[in-house]
Amino acid sequence: MKLLLDENLSRRIVPLLQAEYPGSSQIALLKLETTSDREIWEYAKNNGFVIVTRDSDFHELSTLYGAPPKVIWLKAGNQSKAFTLRNLLDRKEEISAALFQADKNCIEIYG
């Protein structure tokens, strides 16, 4: 599974995710920071990404359009890069299991 980090998440953690989430990227690294959420949604859908965000916007899109792409909504507030990285790495099994349930378009992860 490859992750697409929303612009509200640091691009600096992308290299640290590669071993567990190969092919992952971040909005700014893909030069998508000026595109709309809907365009990012389509990009993720067309390129096999799971969107990771702190905002409700992509949750709303998942409710409206369904999957793909699936969404990981980090609901731990504005946390450090290290906290976000640890959350994604330590919870990989939990995230994978939840995302592969057919009825789950978005999973919420609390701190």
Biopython code that builds the backbone (N, CA, C, O; Angstrom):
import numpy as np
from Bio.PDB.StructureBuilder import StructureBuilder

atoms = [
    (1, "MET", "N", (0.842, -1.159, 0.000)),
    (1, "MET", "CA", (0.000, 0.000, 0.000)),
    (1, "MET", "C", (0.895, 1.231, 0.000)),
    (1, "MET", "O", (1.849, 1.318, 0.773)),
    (2, "LYS", "N", (0.582, 2.170, -0.864)),
    (2, "LYS", "CA", (1.356, 3.415, -0.894)),
    (2, "LYS", "C", (0.473, 4.564, -0.432)),
    (2, "LYS", "O", (-0.704, 4.659, -0.780)),
    (3, "LEU", "N", (1.074, 5.419, 0.352)),
    (3, "LEU", "CA", (0.366, 6.523, 0.974)),
    (3, "LEU", "C", (0.633, 7.827, 0.246)),
    (3, "LEU", "O", (1.734, 8.073, -0.246)),
    (4, "LEU", "N", (-0.396, 8.656, 0.187)),
    (4, "LEU", "CA", (-0.263, 10.019, -0.326)),
    (4, "LEU", "C", (-0.567, 10.949, 0.838)),
    (4, "LEU", "O", (-1.722, 11.096, 1.238)),
    (5, "LEU", "N", (0.475, 11.577, 1.381)),
    (5, "LEU", "CA", (0.306, 12.472, 2.518)),
    (5, "LEU", "C", (-0.240, 13.811, 2.047)),
    (5, "LEU", "O", (0.265, 14.407, 1.096)),
    (6, "ASP", "N", (-1.263, 14.265, 2.719)),
    (6, "ASP", "CA", (-1.853, 15.566, 2.428)),
    (6, "ASP", "C", (-0.824, 16.648, 2.717)),
    (6, "ASP", "O", (0.175, 16.400, 3.391)),
    (7, "GLU", "N", (-1.070, 17.842, 2.208)),
    (7, "GLU", "CA", (-0.109, 18.923, 2.377)),
    (7, "GLU", "C", (0.049, 19.344, 3.837)),
    (7, "GLU", "O", (1.013, 20.028, 4.180)),
    (8, "ASN", "N", (-0.885, 18.942, 4.698)),
    (8, "ASN", "CA", (-0.775, 19.284, 6.111)),
    (8, "ASN", "C", (0.134, 18.317, 6.876)),
    (8, "ASN", "O", (0.286, 18.444, 8.091)),
    (9, "LEU", "N", (0.726, 17.371, 6.188)),
    (9, "LEU", "CA", (1.668, 16.420, 6.776)),
    (9, "LEU", "C", (3.033, 16.611, 6.120)),
    (9, "LEU", "O", (3.130, 16.860, 4.919)),
    (10, "SER", "N", (4.064, 16.491, 6.913)),
    (10, "SER", "CA", (5.418, 16.800, 6.443)),
    (10, "SER", "C", (5.916, 15.842, 5.364)),
    (10, "SER", "O", (5.792, 14.623, 5.481)),
    (11, "ARG", "N", (6.473, 16.420, 4.328)),
    (11, "ARG", "CA", (7.091, 15.612, 3.265)),
    (11, "ARG", "C", (8.382, 14.967, 3.750)),
    (11, "ARG", "O", (8.879, 14.029, 3.128)),
    (12, "ARG", "N", (8.923, 15.459, 4.845)),
    (12, "ARG", "CA", (10.182, 14.930, 5.369)),
    (12, "ARG", "C", (10.061, 13.501, 5.900)),
    (12, "ARG", "O", (11.070, 12.813, 6.055)),
    (13, "ILE", "N", (8.851, 13.055, 6.176)),
    (13, "ILE", "CA", (8.715, 11.677, 6.665)),
    (13, "ILE", "C", (8.571, 10.661, 5.530)),
    (13, "ILE", "O", (8.642, 9.455, 5.765)),
    (14, "VAL", "N", (8.373, 11.138, 4.316)),
    (14, "VAL", "CA", (8.186, 10.227, 3.180)),
    (14, "VAL", "C", (9.340, 9.231, 3.032)),
    (14, "VAL", "O", (9.076, 8.037, 2.890)),
    (15, "PRO", "N", (10.600, 9.661, 3.058)),
    (15, "PRO", "CA", (11.682, 8.666, 2.928)),
    (15, "PRO", "C", (11.655, 7.620, 4.048)),
    (15, "PRO", "O", (12.051, 6.473, 3.840)),
    (16, "LEU", "N", (11.194, 8.015, 5.213)),
    (16, "LEU", "CA", (11.158, 7.107, 6.359)),
    (16, "LEU", "C", (9.997, 6.111, 6.286)),
    (16, "LEU", "O", (9.966, 5.130, 7.030)),
    (17, "LEU", "N", (9.055, 6.367, 5.397)),
    (17, "LEU", "CA", (7.916, 5.463, 5.202)),
    (17, "LEU", "C", (8.175, 4.393, 4.141)),
    (17, "LEU", "O", (7.462, 3.392, 4.082)),
    (18, "GLN", "N", (9.181, 4.602, 3.314)),
    (18, "GLN", "CA", (9.369, 3.771, 2.119)),
    (18, "GLN", "C", (9.528, 2.275, 2.402)),
    (18, "GLN", "O", (9.053, 1.459, 1.612)),
    (19, "ALA", "N", (10.166, 1.898, 3.478)),
    (19, "ALA", "CA", (10.353, 0.472, 3.761)),
    (19, "ALA", "C", (9.020, -0.229, 4.005)),
    (19, "ALA", "O", (8.820, -1.357, 3.554)),
    (20, "GLU", "N", (8.111, 0.432, 4.713)),
    (20, "GLU", "CA", (6.818, -0.165, 5.041)),
    (20, "GLU", "C", (5.724, 0.190, 4.029)),
    (20, "GLU", "O", (4.792, -0.586, 3.816)),
    (21, "TYR", "N", (5.843, 1.346, 3.420)),
    (21, "TYR", "CA", (4.845, 1.832, 2.464)),
    (21, "TYR", "C", (5.561, 2.282, 1.181)),
    (21, "TYR", "O", (5.614, 3.477, 0.892)),
    (22, "PRO", "N", (6.106, 1.338, 0.416)),
    (22, "PRO", "CA", (6.879, 1.713, -0.775)),
    (22, "PRO", "C", (6.036, 2.491, -1.790)),
    (22, "PRO", "O", (4.868, 2.181, -2.024)),
    (23, "GLY", "N", (6.661, 3.500, -2.377)),
    (23, "GLY", "CA", (5.987, 4.307, -3.392)),
    (23, "GLY", "C", (5.193, 5.462, -2.819)),
    (23, "GLY", "O", (4.552, 6.200, -3.567)),
    (24, "SER", "N", (5.223, 5.633, -1.494)),
    (24, "SER", "CA", (4.481, 6.723, -0.861)),
    (24, "SER", "C", (5.059, 8.071, -1.257)),
    (24, "SER", "O", (6.224, 8.180, -1.639)),
    (25, "SER", "N", (4.209, 9.106, -1.158)),
    (25, "SER", "CA", (4.646, 10.454, -1.505)),
    (25, "SER", "C", (3.826, 11.464, -0.714)),
    (25, "SER", "O", (3.060, 11.104, 0.180)),
    (26, "GLN", "N", (4.001, 12.722, -1.057)),
    (26, "GLN", "CA", (3.306, 13.817, -0.397)),
    (26, "GLN", "C", (2.895, 14.824, -1.464)),
    (26, "GLN", "O", (3.551, 14.950, -2.498)),
    (27, "ILE", "N", (1.824, 15.526, -1.206)),
    (27, "ILE", "CA", (1.231, 16.454, -2.179)),
    (27, "ILE", "C", (2.272, 17.397, -2.798)),
    (27, "ILE", "O", (2.342, 17.515, -4.022)),
    (28, "ALA", "N", (3.070, 18.060, -1.978)),
    (28, "ALA", "CA", (4.056, 19.018, -2.500)),
    (28, "ALA", "C", (5.121, 18.332, -3.339)),
    (28, "ALA", "O", (5.587, 18.898, -4.329)),
    (29, "LEU", "N", (5.512, 17.126, -2.959)),
    (29, "LEU", "CA", (6.522, 16.408, -3.736)),
    (29, "LEU", "C", (6.031, 16.082, -5.141)),
    (29, "LEU", "O", (6.826, 15.933, -6.069)),
    (30, "LEU", "N", (4.717, 15.974, -5.287)),
    (30, "LEU", "CA", (4.115, 15.675, -6.593)),
    (30, "LEU", "C", (3.644, 16.942, -7.308)),
    (30, "LEU", "O", (2.986, 16.871, -8.346)),
    (31, "LYS", "N", (3.987, 18.097, -6.746)),
    (31, "LYS", "CA", (3.618, 19.405, -7.326)),
    (31, "LYS", "C", (2.094, 19.560, -7.427)),
    (31, "LYS", "O", (1.586, 20.119, -8.399)),
    (32, "LEU", "N", (1.375, 19.065, -6.421)),
    (32, "LEU", "CA", (-0.083, 19.134, -6.416)),
    (32, "LEU", "C", (-0.630, 20.111, -5.375)),
    (32, "LEU", "O", (-1.838, 20.151, -5.139)),
    (33, "GLU", "N", (0.252, 20.900, -4.750)),
    (33, "GLU", "CA", (-0.186, 21.750, -3.652)),
    (33, "GLU", "C", (-1.173, 22.846, -4.051)),
    (33, "GLU", "O", (-1.854, 23.390, -3.182)),
    (34, "THR", "N", (-1.269, 23.183, -5.315)),
    (34, "THR", "CA", (-2.226, 24.206, -5.734)),
    (34, "THR", "C", (-3.489, 23.600, -6.365)),
    (34, "THR", "O", (-4.344, 24.330, -6.866)),
    (35, "THR", "N", (-3.600, 22.288, -6.339)),
    (35, "THR", "CA", (-4.783, 21.639, -6.922)),
    (35, "THR", "C", (-5.882, 21.479, -5.876)),
    (35, "THR", "O", (-5.626, 21.534, -4.673)),
    (36, "SER", "N", (-7.086, 21.283, -6.346)),
    (36, "SER", "CA", (-8.233, 21.131, -5.446)),
    (36, "SER", "C", (-8.223, 19.743, -4.797)),
    (36, "SER", "O", (-7.556, 18.825, -5.273)),
    (37, "ASP", "N", (-8.969, 19.613, -3.712)),
    (37, "ASP", "CA", (-9.097, 18.308, -3.062)),
    (37, "ASP", "C", (-9.669, 17.277, -4.025)),
    (37, "ASP", "O", (-9.266, 16.114, -4.003)),
    (38, "ARG", "N", (-10.588, 17.689, -4.852)),
    (38, "ARG", "CA", (-11.200, 16.759, -5.826)),
    (38, "ARG", "C", (-10.155, 16.265, -6.827)),
    (38, "ARG", "O", (-10.150, 15.086, -7.183)),
    (39, "GLU", "N", (-9.272, 17.153, -7.282)),
    (39, "GLU", "CA", (-8.206, 16.750, -8.213)),
    (39, "GLU", "C", (-7.209, 15.815, -7.529)),
    (39, "GLU", "O", (-6.725, 14.860, -8.136)),
    (40, "ILE", "N", (-6.911, 16.096, -6.269)),
    (40, "ILE", "CA", (-6.026, 15.204, -5.506)),
    (40, "ILE", "C", (-6.686, 13.848, -5.336)),
    (40, "ILE", "O", (-6.027, 12.813, -5.441)),
    (41, "TRP", "N", (-7.984, 13.850, -5.075)),
    (41, "TRP", "CA", (-8.762, 12.609, -4.959)),
    (41, "TRP", "C", (-8.624, 11.780, -6.239)),
    (41, "TRP", "O", (-8.358, 10.580, -6.178)),
    (42, "GLU", "N", (-8.801, 12.407, -7.370)),
    (42, "GLU", "CA", (-8.700, 11.708, -8.651)),
    (42, "GLU", "C", (-7.277, 11.206, -8.900)),
    (42, "GLU", "O", (-7.077, 10.106, -9.415)),
    (43, "TYR", "N", (-6.295, 12.026, -8.529)),
    (43, "TYR", "CA", (-4.903, 11.607, -8.695)),
    (43, "TYR", "C", (-4.634, 10.358, -7.861)),
    (43, "TYR", "O", (-4.052, 9.391, -8.353)),
    (44, "ALA", "N", (-5.054, 10.379, -6.617)),
    (44, "ALA", "CA", (-4.862, 9.222, -5.733)),
    (44, "ALA", "C", (-5.585, 7.995, -6.289)),
    (44, "ALA", "O", (-5.042, 6.890, -6.285)),
    (45, "LYS", "N", (-6.777, 8.193, -6.754)),
    (45, "LYS", "CA", (-7.567, 7.096, -7.322)),
    (45, "LYS", "C", (-6.872, 6.491, -8.541)),
    (45, "LYS", "O", (-6.762, 5.270, -8.653)),
    (46, "ASN", "N", (-6.410, 7.329, -9.439)),
    (46, "ASN", "CA", (-5.789, 6.873, -10.685)),
    (46, "ASN", "C", (-4.392, 6.283, -10.497)),
    (46, "ASN", "O", (-3.890, 5.573, -11.369)),
    (47, "ASN", "N", (-3.764, 6.582, -9.349)),
    (47, "ASN", "CA", (-2.392, 6.143, -9.125)),
    (47, "ASN", "C", (-2.233, 5.182, -7.946)),
    (47, "ASN", "O", (-1.114, 4.911, -7.511)),
    (48, "GLY", "N", (-3.337, 4.676, -7.438)),
    (48, "GLY", "CA", (-3.292, 3.638, -6.416)),
    (48, "GLY", "C", (-2.820, 4.071, -5.043)),
    (48, "GLY", "O", (-2.219, 3.278, -4.319)),
    (49, "PHE", "N", (-3.083, 5.320, -4.670)),
    (49, "PHE", "CA", (-2.685, 5.819, -3.356)),
    (49, "PHE", "C", (-3.815, 5.706, -2.343)),
    (49, "PHE", "O", (-4.993, 5.703, -2.700)),
    (50, "VAL", "N", (-3.434, 5.613, -1.083)),
    (50, "VAL", "CA", (-4.322, 5.809, 0.062)),
    (50, "VAL", "C", (-3.986, 7.195, 0.589)),
    (50, "VAL", "O", (-2.821, 7.490, 0.854)),
    (51, "ILE", "N", (-4.982, 8.043, 0.742)),
    (51, "ILE", "CA", (-4.750, 9.415, 1.204)),
    (51, "ILE", "C", (-4.654, 9.431, 2.727)),
    (51, "ILE", "O", (-5.467, 8.820, 3.422)),
    (52, "VAL", "N", (-3.644, 10.143, 3.233)),
    (52, "VAL", "CA", (-3.473, 10.335, 4.674)),
    (52, "VAL", "C", (-3.606, 11.822, 4.954)),
    (52, "VAL", "O", (-2.915, 12.637, 4.342)),
    (53, "THR", "N", (-4.499, 12.182, 5.883)),
    (53, "THR", "CA", (-4.791, 13.584, 6.132)),
    (53, "THR", "C", (-5.131, 13.842, 7.586)),
    (53, "THR", "O", (-5.415, 12.910, 8.339)),
    (54, "ARG", "N", (-5.102, 15.091, 7.978)),
    (54, "ARG", "CA", (-5.595, 15.525, 9.283)),
    (54, "ARG", "C", (-6.930, 16.249, 9.142)),
    (54, "ARG", "O", (-7.562, 16.573, 10.147)),
    (55, "ASP", "N", (-7.363, 16.504, 7.922)),
    (55, "ASP", "CA", (-8.587, 17.265, 7.666)),
    (55, "ASP", "C", (-9.775, 16.362, 7.372)),
    (55, "ASP", "O", (-9.618, 15.203, 6.985)),
    (56, "SER", "N", (-10.951, 16.911, 7.560)),
    (56, "SER", "CA", (-12.180, 16.154, 7.287)),
    (56, "SER", "C", (-12.546, 16.138, 5.799)),
    (56, "SER", "O", (-13.424, 15.378, 5.392)),
    (57, "ASP", "N", (-11.886, 16.963, 4.989)),
    (57, "ASP", "CA", (-12.260, 17.107, 3.575)),
    (57, "ASP", "C", (-12.280, 15.771, 2.828)),
    (57, "ASP", "O", (-13.231, 15.474, 2.105)),
    (58, "PHE", "N", (-11.240, 14.978, 3.004)),
    (58, "PHE", "CA", (-11.161, 13.725, 2.263)),
    (58, "PHE", "C", (-12.112, 12.671, 2.840)),
    (58, "PHE", "O", (-12.553, 11.773, 2.123)),
    (59, "HIS", "N", (-12.425, 12.782, 4.130)),
    (59, "HIS", "CA", (-13.459, 11.920, 4.713)),
    (59, "HIS", "C", (-14.790, 12.208, 4.025)),
    (59, "HIS", "O", (-15.529, 11.289, 3.673)),
    (60, "GLU", "N", (-15.083, 13.480, 3.839)),
    (60, "GLU", "CA", (-16.323, 13.882, 3.175)),
    (60, "GLU", "C", (-16.361, 13.364, 1.737)),
    (60, "GLU", "O", (-17.398, 12.888, 1.276)),
    (61, "LEU", "N", (-15.236, 13.455, 1.030)),
    (61, "LEU", "CA", (-15.184, 12.933, -0.336)),
    (61, "LEU", "C", (-15.383, 11.416, -0.354)),
    (61, "LEU", "O", (-16.017, 10.880, -1.264)),
    (62, "SER", "N", (-14.843, 10.728, 0.652)),
    (62, "SER", "CA", (-15.012, 9.267, 0.694)),
    (62, "SER", "C", (-16.468, 8.897, 0.941)),
    (62, "SER", "O", (-16.949, 7.880, 0.440)),
    (63, "THR", "N", (-17.167, 9.719, 1.711)),
    (63, "THR", "CA", (-18.592, 9.489, 1.949)),
    (63, "THR", "C", (-19.393, 9.755, 0.682)),
    (63, "THR", "O", (-20.336, 9.028, 0.369)),
    (64, "LEU", "N", (-19.017, 10.784, -0.033)),
    (64, "LEU", "CA", (-19.720, 11.181, -1.256)),
    (64, "LEU", "C", (-19.448, 10.237, -2.425)),
    (64, "LEU", "O", (-20.377, 9.831, -3.123)),
    (65, "TYR", "N", (-18.179, 9.886, -2.641)),
    (65, "TYR", "CA", (-17.795, 9.131, -3.828)),
    (65, "TYR", "C", (-17.438, 7.675, -3.580)),
    (65, "TYR", "O", (-17.376, 6.889, -4.525)),
    (66, "GLY", "N", (-17.202, 7.299, -2.326)),
    (66, "GLY", "CA", (-16.758, 5.930, -2.047)),
    (66, "GLY", "C", (-15.304, 5.744, -2.447)),
    (66, "GLY", "O", (-14.612, 6.689, -2.825)),
    (67, "ALA", "N", (-14.870, 4.513, -2.353)),
    (67, "ALA", "CA", (-13.474, 4.198, -2.673)),
    (67, "ALA", "C", (-13.385, 3.540, -4.039)),
    (67, "ALA", "O", (-14.384, 3.002, -4.517)),
    (68, "PRO", "N", (-12.234, 3.562, -4.680)),
    (68, "PRO", "CA", (-10.986, 4.161, -4.252)),
    (68, "PRO", "C", (-10.979, 5.668, -4.496)),
    (68, "PRO", "O", (-11.813, 6.182, -5.241)),
    (69, "PRO", "N", (-10.061, 6.359, -3.886)),
    (69, "PRO", "CA", (-9.061, 5.893, -2.935)),
    (69, "PRO", "C", (-9.647, 5.769, -1.540)),
    (69, "PRO", "O", (-10.703, 6.324, -1.237)),
    (70, "LYS", "N", (-8.949, 5.040, -0.709)),
    (70, "LYS", "CA", (-9.316, 4.959, 0.694)),
    (70, "LYS", "C", (-8.582, 6.084, 1.419)),
    (70, "LYS", "O", (-7.631, 6.666, 0.898)),
    (71, "VAL", "N", (-9.049, 6.376, 2.637)),
    (71, "VAL", "CA", (-8.532, 7.523, 3.379)),
    (71, "VAL", "C", (-8.162, 7.107, 4.798)),
    (71, "VAL", "O", (-8.893, 6.359, 5.447)),
    (72, "ILE", "N", (-7.030, 7.593, 5.267)),
    (72, "ILE", "CA", (-6.634, 7.479, 6.662)),
    (72, "ILE", "C", (-6.724, 8.885, 7.239)),
    (72, "ILE", "O", (-5.994, 9.786, 6.826)),
    (73, "TRP", "N", (-7.626, 9.061, 8.194)),
    (73, "TRP", "CA", (-7.852, 10.364, 8.798)),
    (73, "TRP", "C", (-7.201, 10.370, 10.175)),
    (73, "TRP", "O", (-7.689, 9.718, 11.099)),
    (74, "LEU", "N", (-6.112, 11.098, 10.312)),
    (74, "LEU", "CA", (-5.385, 11.198, 11.579)),
    (74, "LEU", "C", (-6.058, 12.255, 12.445)),
    (74, "LEU", "O", (-5.971, 13.453, 12.173)),
    (75, "LYS", "N", (-6.721, 11.794, 13.480)),
    (75, "LYS", "CA", (-7.502, 12.700, 14.325)),
    (75, "LYS", "C", (-6.811, 12.957, 15.660)),
    (75, "LYS", "O", (-7.460, 13.024, 16.704)),
    (76, "ALA", "N", (-5.519, 13.098, 15.616)),
    (76, "ALA", "CA", (-4.749, 13.330, 16.835)),
    (76, "ALA", "C", (-4.364, 14.795, 16.988)),
    (76, "ALA", "O", (-3.520, 15.122, 17.823)),
    (77, "GLY", "N", (-4.952, 15.668, 16.216)),
    (77, "GLY", "CA", (-4.597, 17.073, 16.284)),
    (77, "GLY", "C", (-3.289, 17.351, 15.564)),
    (77, "GLY", "O", (-2.802, 16.528, 14.790)),
    (78, "ASN", "N", (-2.736, 18.506, 15.826)),
    (78, "ASN", "CA", (-1.498, 18.922, 15.169)),
    (78, "ASN", "C", (-0.309, 18.342, 15.931)),
    (78, "ASN", "O", (0.173, 18.935, 16.897)),
    (79, "GLN", "N", (0.154, 17.185, 15.487)),
    (79, "GLN", "CA", (1.237, 16.475, 16.164)),
    (79, "GLN", "C", (2.548, 16.609, 15.395)),
    (79, "GLN", "O", (2.570, 17.060, 14.250)),
    (80, "SER", "N", (3.626, 16.213, 16.039)),
    (80, "SER", "CA", (4.951, 16.299, 15.427)),
    (80, "SER", "C", (5.109, 15.291, 14.293)),
    (80, "SER", "O", (4.328, 14.349, 14.155)),
    (81, "LYS", "N", (6.136, 15.518, 13.493)),
    (81, "LYS", "CA", (6.467, 14.572, 12.420)),
    (81, "LYS", "C", (6.754, 13.191, 13.005)),
    (81, "LYS", "O", (6.315, 12.176, 12.464)),
    (82, "ALA", "N", (7.488, 13.162, 14.103)),
    (82, "ALA", "CA", (7.845, 11.884, 14.736)),
    (82, "ALA", "C", (6.600, 11.136, 15.208)),
    (82, "ALA", "O", (6.518, 9.916, 15.071)),
    (83, "PHE", "N", (5.641, 11.859, 15.757)),
    (83, "PHE", "CA", (4.403, 11.239, 16.222)),
    (83, "PHE", "C", (3.625, 10.651, 15.044)),
    (83, "PHE", "O", (3.137, 9.523, 15.115)),
    (84, "THR", "N", (3.513, 11.421, 13.963)),
    (84, "THR", "CA", (2.800, 10.955, 12.770)),
    (84, "THR", "C", (3.480, 9.727, 12.181)),
    (84, "THR", "O", (2.818, 8.745, 11.849)),
    (85, "LEU", "N", (4.785, 9.783, 12.053)),
    (85, "LEU", "CA", (5.540, 8.657, 11.514)),
    (85, "LEU", "C", (5.337, 7.416, 12.375)),
    (85, "LEU", "O", (5.044, 6.340, 11.854)),
    (86, "ARG", "N", (5.490, 7.557, 13.678)),
    (86, "ARG", "CA", (5.326, 6.432, 14.595)),
    (86, "ARG", "C", (3.914, 5.842, 14.492)),
    (86, "ARG", "O", (3.742, 4.623, 14.501)),
    (87, "ASN", "N", (2.922, 6.705, 14.394)),
    (87, "ASN", "CA", (1.532, 6.244, 14.251)),
    (87, "ASN", "C", (1.354, 5.390, 13.001)),
    (87, "ASN", "O", (0.747, 4.320, 13.054)),
    (88, "LEU", "N", (1.879, 5.860, 11.890)),
    (88, "LEU", "CA", (1.720, 5.128, 10.631)),
    (88, "LEU", "C", (2.523, 3.829, 10.613)),
    (88, "LEU", "O", (2.054, 2.822, 10.083)),
    (89, "LEU", "N", (3.705, 3.840, 11.175)),
    (89, "LEU", "CA", (4.530, 2.635, 11.174)),
    (89, "LEU", "C", (4.058, 1.607, 12.207)),
    (89, "LEU", "O", (3.932, 0.422, 11.899)),
    (90, "ASP", "N", (3.801, 2.067, 13.420)),
    (90, "ASP", "CA", (3.404, 1.145, 14.487)),
    (90, "ASP", "C", (2.027, 0.539, 14.258)),
    (90, "ASP", "O", (1.737, -0.551, 14.751)),
    (91, "ARG", "N", (1.197, 1.227, 13.528)),
    (91, "ARG", "CA", (-0.179, 0.753, 13.311)),
    (91, "ARG", "C", (-0.405, 0.182, 11.915)),
    (91, "ARG", "O", (-1.548, 0.066, 11.473)),
    (92, "LYS", "N", (0.651, -0.170, 11.230)),
    (92, "LYS", "CA", (0.518, -0.643, 9.850)),
    (92, "LYS", "C", (-0.432, -1.830, 9.728)),
    (92, "LYS", "O", (-1.278, -1.850, 8.834)),
    (93, "GLU", "N", (-0.308, -2.808, 10.603)),
    (93, "GLU", "CA", (-1.184, -3.995, 10.542)),
    (93, "GLU", "C", (-2.636, -3.600, 10.749)),
    (93, "GLU", "O", (-3.523, -4.055, 10.027)),
    (94, "GLU", "N", (-2.869, -2.758, 11.730)),
    (94, "GLU", "CA", (-4.230, -2.287, 12.025)),
    (94, "GLU", "C", (-4.801, -1.493, 10.840)),
    (94, "GLU", "O", (-5.960, -1.666, 10.463)),
    (95, "ILE", "N", (-3.973, -0.630, 10.270)),
    (95, "ILE", "CA", (-4.401, 0.171, 9.119)),
    (95, "ILE", "C", (-4.718, -0.731, 7.934)),
    (95, "ILE", "O", (-5.761, -0.577, 7.298)),
    (96, "SER", "N", (-3.835, -1.663, 7.637)),
    (96, "SER", "CA", (-4.038, -2.572, 6.506)),
    (96, "SER", "C", (-5.322, -3.371, 6.674)),
    (96, "SER", "O", (-6.120, -3.481, 5.743)),
    (97, "ALA", "N", (-5.517, -3.922, 7.851)),
    (97, "ALA", "CA", (-6.710, -4.731, 8.109)),
    (97, "ALA", "C", (-7.978, -3.900, 7.932)),
    (97, "ALA", "O", (-8.944, -4.354, 7.319)),
    (98, "ALA", "N", (-7.971, -2.689, 8.468)),
    (98, "ALA", "CA", (-9.156, -1.832, 8.372)),
    (98, "ALA", "C", (-9.426, -1.398, 6.934)),
    (98, "ALA", "O", (-10.576, -1.388, 6.494)),
    (99, "LEU", "N", (-8.379, -1.042, 6.205)),
    (99, "LEU", "CA", (-8.567, -0.555, 4.838)),
    (99, "LEU", "C", (-9.027, -1.647, 3.884)),
    (99, "LEU", "O", (-9.681, -1.354, 2.883)),
    (100, "PHE", "N", (-8.702, -2.881, 4.173)),
    (100, "PHE", "CA", (-9.087, -3.943, 3.257)),
    (100, "PHE", "C", (-10.461, -4.525, 3.552)),
    (100, "PHE", "O", (-10.885, -5.487, 2.912)),
    (101, "GLN", "N", (-11.157, -3.939, 4.525)),
    (101, "GLN", "CA", (-12.554, -4.299, 4.723)),
    (101, "GLN", "C", (-13.350, -3.592, 3.629)),
    (101, "GLN", "O", (-13.207, -2.385, 3.433)),
    (102, "ALA", "N", (-14.165, -4.325, 2.939)),
    (102, "ALA", "CA", (-14.881, -3.779, 1.778)),
    (102, "ALA", "C", (-15.743, -2.570, 2.130)),
    (102, "ALA", "O", (-15.916, -1.679, 1.299)),
    (103, "ASP", "N", (-16.280, -2.524, 3.328)),
    (103, "ASP", "CA", (-17.200, -1.452, 3.688)),
    (103, "ASP", "C", (-16.509, -0.225, 4.288)),
    (103, "ASP", "O", (-17.182, 0.731, 4.673)),
    (104, "LYS", "N", (-15.199, -0.239, 4.371)),
    (104, "LYS", "CA", (-14.455, 0.887, 4.954)),
    (104, "LYS", "C", (-13.820, 1.735, 3.868)),
    (104, "LYS", "O", (-12.921, 1.278, 3.161)),
    (105, "ASN", "N", (-14.282, 2.959, 3.735)),
    (105, "ASN", "CA", (-13.671, 3.903, 2.793)),
    (105, "ASN", "C", (-12.679, 4.808, 3.502)),
    (105, "ASN", "O", (-11.726, 5.304, 2.901)),
    (106, "CYS", "N", (-12.919, 5.014, 4.793)),
    (106, "CYS", "CA", (-12.081, 5.906, 5.588)),
    (106, "CYS", "C", (-11.910, 5.299, 6.976)),
    (106, "CYS", "O", (-12.873, 4.835, 7.585)),
    (107, "ILE", "N", (-10.681, 5.308, 7.464)),
    (107, "ILE", "CA", (-10.472, 4.899, 8.841)),
    (107, "ILE", "C", (-9.947, 6.096, 9.620)),
    (107, "ILE", "O", (-9.169, 6.902, 9.109)),
    (108, "GLU", "N", (-10.380, 6.189, 10.843)),
    (108, "GLU", "CA", (-9.970, 7.284, 11.719)),
    (108, "GLU", "C", (-8.985, 6.740, 12.729)),
    (108, "GLU", "O", (-9.233, 5.719, 13.371)),
    (109, "ILE", "N", (-7.857, 7.434, 12.866)),
    (109, "ILE", "CA", (-6.840, 7.042, 13.827)),
    (109, "ILE", "C", (-6.685, 8.169, 14.840)),
    (109, "ILE", "O", (-6.393, 9.315, 14.499)),
    (110, "TYR", "N", (-6.889, 7.803, 16.075)),
    (110, "TYR", "CA", (-6.743, 8.762, 17.164)),
    (110, "TYR", "C", (-5.389, 8.571, 17.812)),
    (110, "TYR", "O", (-4.832, 7.473, 17.787)),
    (111, "GLY", "N", (-4.853, 9.643, 18.397)),
    (111, "GLY", "CA", (-3.549, 9.622, 19.049)),
    (111, "GLY", "C", (-3.460, 8.569, 20.077)),
    (111, "GLY", "O", (-2.420, 8.420, 20.720)),
]
sb = StructureBuilder()
sb.init_structure("model")
sb.init_model(0)
sb.init_chain("A")
sb.init_seg("    ")
for serial, (resi, resn, name, xyz) in enumerate(atoms, 1):
    if name == "N":
        sb.init_residue(resn, " ", resi, " ")
    sb.init_atom(name, np.array(xyz, "f"), 0.0, 1.0, " ", f" {name:<3s}", serial, name[0])
structure = sb.get_structure()
